[in-house]
Amino acid sequence: SVAFPPDNPKIGEIERVIELCTSRTLASARREPLGIGVAVGGMVDTDRRAIIAVNLAPVLNGFELGDMLTRRYGLPALLDHHPRALLVGDRWFGKGRGMQNFAAVYTGEVLGCALYLGGHLYRGRNGAGGELGHTFVQVDGEYAGFASLKGNDTFEMLYVHPHFAGQGVGNTLADAVERLAQGRGAKEITVEASDTAEPFFEARGYEATQRNMVPRDDLWLPNTTMKKRLGAANDG
């Protein structure tokens, strides 16, 4: 392995590290390589062989890694989300051998899932099959907040620890959730915002469409359905 370049690296630095790792791997192959497979820790467009978004390394957003590897090594290069690569490994060599339906769950720096249904790897719409959609922010090793996307287009949860309020954590999390929704092909994102959260989402361009009263035990709690159009302006 090779250390990821520190301190906001440029894409050229990333390419050199990838080439070094790939060259070492190919040189150690016992047989003539048939192609190159890459497991990516982020949203992937498998048709374009490109990275859509990596929250921990935004320099890779939009990077057409498959084309770069094919040009460099003259081999077919395929990309997929890392839990799906884990699932394929389990199907070929692990506990998934001979099974027609099972799931693989990745727990590490992030949480990920992949599905094998009816004898086939399930990618779903826009490659979102199995995605759990949770995002965490850490500041100096402490969890500062978390957010999640439900399905392709519902902003389900957003929490910021009071100690980190006013430090941009909420906007960082919302940016990540909106990029994830856009990567899944959503043209619009919806949130059920509490009265406290409504000004935050309004400042981000969400528009109120409906007032709601939600039952919780013996109480009725108000919230507001808000929607936002997703477009090129949200890529960065």
N, C-alpha and C positions, 0 to 999 in steps of 0.2 A: 504494500500500500504506500501511497504518497500523501503527505499532509496537504490539506486544502490551503491555497494561498491566503494569508491573513490580510486584514486591513483593506477592505473594499477592493478586491482584485478586479482587473479588467478581463474581458472575455478571452483575450489572447493568452493571458496567463493560465486561465482555466483550460483552454485547448491544449496547451503544452503539457499540463499535468495529465489530462486525459490520454494524450498520445503516449506519454511515458508509461502509464499503467497498462494501456492496451498493447503496446509493443512488448512489454515484459511478459504479459499473459500469452500473446501469440507465440513468442519465442520459446515458451516452456511447453507448448502443446506437443503431445506425442504423435499426433496425426495431423495431416493437412487440414487446416480450419475450413469449414464450410461457410461460416459467417460469424457475425459478432452480435451478441445479445447484451442489452444494457437494462438493468433494473434501476428505475429512477424514483427517488424519494419525493415525488411531486406529481402534479397533473401532467398527463402525456397525451399528445395526439398521435395515436399509433399509425394512422394513415399517412400523415405528413412526416412521421418519424421525428417529431419535434417535441420539446419540452414547453408546456403551456405556462406553468408557474411552479416555483419552488419557494415557499415562504421563508425558509432558512437561508436561501441563497438567491435573492432576486436577480442577481446578475445573469442567471441562467434562464430567466423568463423569455420565452420566444426563441430559444436557441435550437437551431435545426441540427441536432447532434448526429442523427442518422446519416444525413447527407455529408457531414464533415468526415465521419468515419469511413464511409464508402469511398469518398474522394481520396482519403489518405491511404487506405489499405486495399482498395479494389475488391472489397468483399461486401456482400449484403449485410446491412446493419439494421437490427430491429430494436425498438424501444417499447417498454411497458412499465406500468406502475409496479413498484417493488413487491407489494403483497401478492400480485398476480404471478410474478416470477417465483415467489416462494411457493405458491399453490401448484404451479407446474412442476416444480421440483418434488413436492409431496406426491403429486399424481404419478410421476415417473419412478421415484425411488423411495418414497416414504409411506406414511400410513394411508395415503389416498389411493394406493395401487389397487386397481380392480373396482374402485367405487365409482358410482354414477352421479352421486350428489354429495358434496361436502363443502365446507368453508375452511379457509385458512385465515387466522387472525395474527397480525403483526403487532407486538408491543415492544416499543423501544423509545427512540427520541419522539416518535409520534405514534398514533394509533391508526392501524390500517386493516382492511379486510378484503378478501377476494372470494368469489363464488364459483363452484364447479357444478353446473346444473344439467341434468339430462345427458351426461357424457361430454359436455363442452364447457370450456372456459367462458364465463359470462362477463362481458364488458359493459353491457347496458348502453343506454343512450349517451352519446358523446363520451364514451369511456368511463362513465360514472358508476358502473355496476359494482356494488360492494363498498362504495365509499362511505365512510362514517362521518367525515366532515367536521371534526373537532380541531380547534386551533387554540394553542396556549401561548401566552407571553410570559417570559421570565426576565426579571431585572436583577442583576447581580446574584443570580442563583435562586431568587425567590419567585414563586408564581404570582404574577401581577394581575392576571385575569384570564378568561377563556371565552370562547364563542363557538357556535356550531351552526351548520347549515343542514336543514332537513330537506331531503330530496334534492331537487335541482334548484329550487327558487324560493325557499322559505327560510328566513333568518330566524332561527329557533331560539338561541340563547346568546346573551351578552352579559358578562359580569366583569367588573373591575374592582379589585380590592381597594377599600377606602384609602389605604396608605399610599396608593399610586394614582389617586385621582388627580386630574389636571396635568398629567405628564404625557398625554398623547397615547396612552395604552388603548383606550376605547377606539380611537380612530385607526390605530394599527390593526386591531382585531377586525374592525368593520371592513377595512381595505382588503384583508385576507379573505374574509367570507364573501365579499362581492366578487373578488377575482375568481374564487372557487366556483361560485354560481355561474359566472360568465364562461369559465372553462368547461362547465357542464352543459353549455348551450343555452342557458337562460337569457332571455331578452329583458326580463323584469324580475325584480326581487321584492318580496312581501315580508312585512314584519308586523307583529301584534305588539305595539309599543305601549308600555305603561305611561301614566301621566308624567312620571319623573323622566322617563327616557324620550318622550316625544320631542322635546326641543333639540336633543342630540341628533335624532334621525332627521328632523326637519332641516337642521343646519347642513346635513349631508345630501340634501336634495330629495328626501322622501316627501311624498304628498299624502295627506290624510284622505282616506276614501270612505271610512265607515267608523262609527262609534259603537263600542260593544260593552256589554255588561256580562262578566264571566262569573258563574257560581263557584265559590270555594268554601266548602263546609256550609256554615250558616251565613256566609257573607256573599255579597255581590261586588266584584271588583271591576272597575272601569279600565278599558284600554282602547286603543285606536288602531285600526288597520291602516297601514301606510305602505305605499308602493313607490318604487324607484325604477326608472328605465336604466338599463345597463348598456353602455356603448363603448366606443373606442376611448373615450375620456377616462374610463375607469381602469384602463390597463396599467397605468402607473400611479 
